[in-house]
């Protein structure tokens, strides 16, 4: 009888031990699985962090360019250099003092067209020369004298200039160098001069002193300035910043139009304007829809033939962005708010799902 009781007691204790052992083993097993899961997540996070750092290192140039581009697009409608409205046809053509801006006119035509330019372009350039025959110099820049000018004055840039895929990029870049070196006025070949620019030169001379600089360009759509018509003093710091950053911006941004306007075109100089606000006191933007030179149109000073030789298929993508500064500031603001809200909700949703899964 005692034996049976002892046996029952032993079996009961043994079963309790087994239950405890099984429970302990399950607890240890679950804890190990949890530790493995946490370790796995930590490893994955570290891998993604390392890949992120590697991505930044490899594409830091693109990131800097795109950040400058976004900064210009977002901030220009709310904060930009002084926009001026000038009665261009009633300015006095008689000089009132010292001429600070060189009376030099620059035209650029590269590639095969420079050998046999369209007659309409020849007529356009001749109209500007005839109206400004008293200017001290009229430059016609081609592949030959363009590269010779760079080799003599900016030899460090020759290799980059020759690496551009299109003549449009070469022409865009060259205009910044000749204006930096000589000053004066640059005009696209398809701008036909309707009136003298002497009054505008005098107006700008009266706003500057020997120790200062002045730069004027036409407002562009949707943001920034146009680089098809620019007037400046020699060695303007803005052009120094532009030419110093041309090598950084010499990248392929997938879309042909985007590559041109960001690497050397209007956005290239507009980005530098937004990044260097200390220069805004020497920068003027000619305001007014009537002065914009996009497409075939007449302005008070020019007849724009609107050749659009460098516009590509993706041009409409940019021109349809609802950012008309004069009439659509509200639409632009709402678009930015909606975009930021979407990004915020998207990441918050992903974060909550991650917490639930964890």
C-alpha positions as CSV (number, residue, x, y, z in Angstrom):
1,X,0.0,0.0,0.0
2,X,2.8,2.4,1.0
3,X,4.6,1.4,-2.2
4,X,1.5,2.3,-4.3
5,X,1.2,5.7,-2.5
6,X,4.9,6.5,-3.1
7,X,4.6,5.4,-6.7
8,X,1.6,7.7,-7.2
9,X,3.4,10.6,-5.5
10,X,6.5,10.1,-7.7
11,X,4.5,9.9,-10.9
12,X,2.6,13.1,-9.8
13,X,5.9,14.9,-9.1
14,X,7.3,13.7,-12.4
15,X,4.3,14.9,-14.3
16,X,4.6,18.3,-12.6
17,X,8.3,18.4,-13.5
18,X,7.6,17.5,-17.1
19,X,4.9,20.2,-17.3
20,X,7.3,22.8,-15.8
21,X,10.0,21.7,-18.1
22,X,7.8,21.8,-21.2
23,X,6.5,25.3,-20.2
24,X,10.1,26.5,-19.6
25,X,11.2,25.1,-23.0
26,X,8.3,26.8,-24.7
27,X,9.1,30.0,-23.0
28,X,12.8,29.8,-24.0
29,X,11.8,28.8,-27.5
30,X,9.5,31.8,-27.8
31,X,12.1,34.1,-26.4
32,X,14.7,32.8,-28.8
33,X,12.3,33.3,-31.7
34,X,11.6,36.8,-30.6
35,X,15.3,37.6,-30.2
36,X,16.0,36.2,-33.7
37,X,13.1,38.3,-35.1
38,X,14.4,41.4,-33.5
39,X,18.0,40.6,-34.6
40,X,16.7,40.0,-38.1
41,X,14.9,43.4,-38.1
42,X,18.0,45.1,-36.7
43,X,20.2,43.6,-39.4
44,X,17.7,44.6,-42.1
45,X,17.5,48.2,-40.8
46,X,21.3,48.4,-40.7
47,X,21.5,47.1,-44.3
48,X,18.9,49.6,-45.5
49,X,20.8,52.4,-43.6
50,X,24.1,51.4,-45.2
51,X,22.4,51.3,-48.7
52,X,20.9,54.7,-48.0
53,X,24.3,56.2,-47.1
54,X,25.8,54.5,-50.2
55,X,23.0,56.0,-52.4
56,X,23.7,59.5,-51.0
57,X,27.5,59.1,-51.7
58,X,27.0,57.7,-55.2
59,X,24.3,60.2,-56.3
60,X,25.2,63.2,-54.2
61,X,25.7,65.4,-57.3
62,X,22.2,64.6,-58.6
63,X,20.7,65.1,-55.1
64,X,22.3,68.6,-54.8
65,X,21.1,69.6,-58.3
66,X,17.5,68.4,-57.7
67,X,17.4,70.1,-54.3
68,X,18.4,73.3,-55.9
69,X,15.8,72.8,-58.6
70,X,13.0,72.1,-56.0
71,X,14.2,75.1,-53.9
72,X,13.8,77.4,-56.9
73,X,10.4,76.0,-57.9
74,X,9.0,76.1,-54.4
75,X,10.4,79.4,-53.2
76,X,10.4,81.6,-56.3
77,X,6.6,82.5,-56.3
78,X,6.9,83.7,-52.7
79,X,10.4,85.1,-52.5
80,X,12.5,86.2,-55.5
81,X,14.6,89.2,-56.8
82,X,13.0,92.5,-57.5
83,X,10.5,92.4,-60.4
84,X,10.2,95.7,-62.2
85,X,7.7,97.0,-64.7
86,X,9.2,99.5,-67.1
87,X,7.7,101.6,-69.8
88,X,10.3,100.5,-72.3
89,X,9.1,102.6,-75.2
90,X,9.3,105.9,-73.3
91,X,12.8,105.6,-71.9
92,X,15.2,108.3,-72.9
93,X,17.9,107.2,-75.4
94,X,20.2,110.0,-74.4
95,X,22.9,109.0,-71.9
96,X,22.7,111.0,-68.6
97,X,26.0,109.9,-67.0
98,X,28.7,107.3,-67.1
99,X,28.1,104.0,-69.0
100,X,28.7,101.2,-66.5
101,X,27.3,98.5,-68.7
102,X,29.5,97.8,-71.7
103,X,27.8,98.4,-75.1
104,X,28.6,95.0,-76.4
105,X,26.2,92.7,-78.1
106,X,26.5,88.9,-78.2
107,X,24.9,86.3,-80.5
108,X,25.8,82.6,-80.4
109,X,25.1,80.0,-83.1
110,X,26.9,76.6,-83.0
111,X,26.9,73.5,-85.1
112,X,26.1,73.1,-88.8
113,X,23.6,76.1,-88.6
114,X,26.5,78.5,-88.0
115,X,27.8,77.8,-91.5
116,X,24.4,78.4,-93.2
117,X,22.0,80.1,-90.7
118,X,18.4,80.5,-91.5
119,X,17.7,83.7,-93.3
120,X,15.1,84.7,-90.7
121,X,17.8,84.5,-88.0
122,X,20.3,86.5,-90.1
123,X,17.6,89.2,-90.5
124,X,16.9,89.2,-86.8
125,X,20.5,89.7,-85.9
126,X,21.0,92.4,-88.5
127,X,18.0,94.3,-87.2
128,X,19.6,94.4,-83.8
129,X,23.0,95.5,-85.2
130,X,21.5,98.2,-87.3
131,X,19.6,99.7,-84.4
132,X,22.7,99.6,-82.2
133,X,25.4,100.4,-84.7
134,X,27.1,102.7,-82.2
135,X,27.8,99.8,-79.8
136,X,31.5,99.2,-79.4
137,X,31.4,95.6,-80.4
138,X,29.0,93.0,-81.9
139,X,30.1,89.4,-81.3
140,X,29.1,86.4,-83.3
141,X,30.2,83.3,-81.4
142,X,30.6,80.0,-83.3
143,X,32.3,76.7,-82.5
144,X,35.7,77.9,-83.6
145,X,36.0,81.3,-81.9
146,X,33.9,80.0,-78.9
147,X,36.3,77.2,-78.0
148,X,39.3,79.5,-78.7
149,X,37.8,82.1,-76.3
150,X,37.4,79.4,-73.6
151,X,40.9,78.0,-74.1
152,X,42.3,81.5,-73.6
153,X,40.2,82.7,-70.7
154,X,38.7,79.6,-69.0
155,X,40.8,76.6,-70.0
156,X,39.6,74.5,-67.1
157,X,36.1,74.4,-68.7
158,X,37.0,73.3,-72.2
159,X,36.8,69.6,-71.6
160,X,33.3,70.0,-70.0
161,X,32.1,72.2,-72.8
162,X,33.2,69.7,-75.4
163,X,31.5,66.9,-73.5
164,X,28.0,68.4,-73.8
165,X,25.7,66.1,-75.9
166,X,23.9,69.0,-77.6
167,X,24.8,72.3,-79.2
168,X,22.1,73.9,-77.2
169,X,23.9,73.1,-74.0
170,X,27.2,74.5,-75.4
171,X,25.4,77.7,-76.5
172,X,23.8,78.1,-73.1
173,X,27.1,77.6,-71.2
174,X,29.1,79.9,-73.6
175,X,26.7,82.8,-73.0
176,X,27.5,82.8,-69.3
177,X,31.2,83.0,-69.9
178,X,31.1,85.7,-72.5
179,X,28.8,87.9,-70.4
180,X,31.1,87.3,-67.4
181,X,34.2,88.2,-69.3
182,X,32.9,91.1,-71.5
183,X,29.5,92.1,-70.0
184,X,26.9,93.7,-72.3
185,X,23.8,92.1,-73.7
186,X,23.1,88.6,-75.0
187,X,20.3,88.0,-77.5
188,X,19.0,84.7,-78.9
189,X,19.3,84.5,-82.7
190,X,15.6,84.4,-83.1
191,X,15.0,87.8,-81.4
192,X,14.2,90.5,-84.0
193,X,14.8,93.9,-82.5
194,X,11.9,96.3,-83.0
195,X,13.2,99.3,-80.9
196,X,16.5,100.6,-79.6
197,X,17.7,99.3,-76.3
198,X,19.7,102.5,-75.4
199,X,16.9,103.7,-73.1
200,X,17.0,100.4,-71.1
201,X,20.8,100.6,-70.9
202,X,20.6,104.1,-69.5
203,X,17.9,103.1,-67.1
204,X,20.1,100.4,-65.7
205,X,23.2,102.6,-65.7
206,X,21.3,105.1,-63.4
207,X,20.7,102.3,-60.9
208,X,24.3,101.3,-60.4
209,X,27.6,102.8,-59.3
210,X,31.3,101.9,-60.1
211,X,31.5,99.6,-57.1
212,X,28.3,97.8,-57.9
213,X,26.9,95.4,-60.4
214,X,23.6,95.2,-62.3
215,X,21.9,92.3,-64.1
216,X,18.5,92.2,-65.9
217,X,16.6,89.4,-67.5
218,X,13.0,88.6,-68.4
219,X,10.7,86.7,-66.2
220,X,10.1,83.1,-67.4
221,X,7.2,80.7,-67.0
222,X,6.5,79.1,-64.6
223,X,9.4,80.3,-62.4
224,X,12.8,81.8,-62.8
225,X,14.2,83.9,-65.7
226,X,14.8,83.5,-69.4
227,X,18.4,83.3,-70.5
228,X,17.6,84.3,-74.1
229,X,17.9,88.0,-73.3
230,X,20.3,89.2,-70.5
231,X,22.0,92.5,-69.8
232,X,24.8,92.7,-67.2
233,X,28.0,94.5,-66.1
234,X,31.3,92.7,-66.4
235,X,32.3,90.1,-63.8
236,X,28.9,90.0,-62.2
237,X,29.2,87.6,-59.2
238,X,26.0,85.8,-60.3
239,X,27.9,84.6,-63.5
240,X,30.8,83.6,-61.4
241,X,28.6,81.3,-59.4
242,X,26.9,80.0,-62.5
243,X,30.1,79.0,-64.3
244,X,31.6,77.5,-61.1
245,X,28.6,75.1,-60.9
246,X,28.3,74.1,-64.5
247,X,30.5,71.0,-64.0
248,X,28.3,69.9,-61.1
249,X,25.1,70.4,-63.2
250,X,26.5,68.5,-66.2
251,X,24.4,65.4,-65.7
252,X,21.7,63.4,-67.5
253,X,18.3,64.0,-65.9
254,X,16.5,61.4,-68.1
255,X,14.2,63.8,-69.9
256,X,15.9,65.7,-72.7
257,X,14.2,69.0,-71.8
258,X,15.0,68.6,-68.1
259,X,18.6,67.8,-68.9
260,X,19.0,71.0,-70.9
261,X,17.2,73.5,-68.7
262,X,18.8,72.2,-65.5
263,X,22.4,71.5,-66.8
264,X,22.9,74.8,-68.7
265,X,19.5,76.4,-69.5
266,X,17.2,78.9,-67.7
267,X,16.8,76.8,-64.6
268,X,20.6,76.6,-64.2
269,X,21.0,80.4,-63.7
270,X,17.6,80.7,-61.9
271,X,18.8,78.1,-59.3
272,X,21.9,80.1,-58.6
273,X,19.8,83.3,-58.2
274,X,17.7,81.6,-55.5
275,X,20.8,80.2,-53.8
276,X,22.6,83.5,-53.5
277,X,20.1,86.0,-52.0
278,X,22.9,88.3,-51.1
279,X,23.1,89.3,-54.8
280,X,19.4,90.2,-55.1
281,X,20.2,93.9,-54.7
282,X,22.0,93.7,-58.1
283,X,19.5,91.6,-59.9
284,X,16.3,92.8,-61.7
285,X,13.6,90.7,-63.3
286,X,11.7,92.4,-66.1
287,X,8.1,91.7,-65.2
288,X,4.9,91.7,-67.2
289,X,3.4,89.1,-69.5
290,X,3.9,91.4,-72.5
291,X,7.7,91.2,-72.0
292,X,7.9,87.4,-71.9
293,X,9.6,85.9,-74.9
294,X,8.3,82.3,-75.0
295,X,7.0,81.1,-78.3
296,X,6.1,83.2,-81.3
297,X,5.2,86.5,-79.9
298,X,5.8,90.3,-80.0
299,X,7.1,92.3,-77.0
300,X,7.6,96.0,-76.8
301,X,11.3,95.5,-77.8
302,X,11.4,92.3,-79.8
303,X,9.6,90.0,-82.2
304,X,10.3,86.5,-81.1
305,X,10.4,84.1,-84.0
306,X,9.9,81.2,-81.6
307,X,12.1,78.7,-83.4
308,X,12.2,76.5,-80.3
309,X,15.1,74.5,-81.8
310,X,15.9,72.8,-78.5
311,X,12.4,72.0,-77.2
312,X,11.7,68.3,-76.9
313,X,8.6,66.2,-76.4
314,X,8.7,66.4,-72.6
315,X,8.6,70.3,-72.8
316,X,4.8,70.2,-72.4
317,X,5.1,68.4,-69.1
318,X,6.9,71.3,-67.6
319,X,4.9,74.0,-69.3
320,X,1.6,72.5,-68.0
321,X,2.7,72.7,-64.3
322,X,0.1,75.0,-62.7
323,X,2.5,77.6,-61.4
324,X,1.6,80.8,-63.3
325,X,3.0,83.4,-60.9
326,X,0.7,86.2,-61.8
327,X,-2.6,84.3,-61.7
328,X,-2.1,80.9,-60.0
329,X,-0.2,81.5,-56.8
330,X,-3.2,80.0,-54.9
331,X,-3.2,76.9,-57.1
332,X,0.5,76.5,-56.6
333,X,0.2,76.8,-52.8
334,X,-2.6,74.2,-52.7
335,X,-0.7,71.8,-54.9
336,X,2.3,72.0,-52.5
337,X,0.1,71.5,-49.5
338,X,-1.6,68.5,-51.0
339,X,1.7,67.0,-52.0
340,X,3.2,67.4,-48.5
341,X,0.0,66.0,-46.9
342,X,0.1,63.0,-49.2
343,X,3.7,62.2,-48.3
344,X,2.8,62.6,-44.6
345,X,-0.2,60.3,-44.7
346,X,1.6,57.8,-46.7
347,X,4.5,57.4,-44.3
348,X,2.3,57.5,-41.2
349,X,0.2,54.7,-42.7
350,X,3.2,52.6,-43.4
351,X,4.5,53.3,-39.8
352,X,1.2,52.2,-38.2
353,X,1.2,49.0,-40.3
354,X,4.7,48.3,-39.2
355,X,3.7,48.7,-35.6
356,X,0.7,46.4,-36.0
357,X,2.8,43.7,-37.7
358,X,5.5,44.0,-34.9
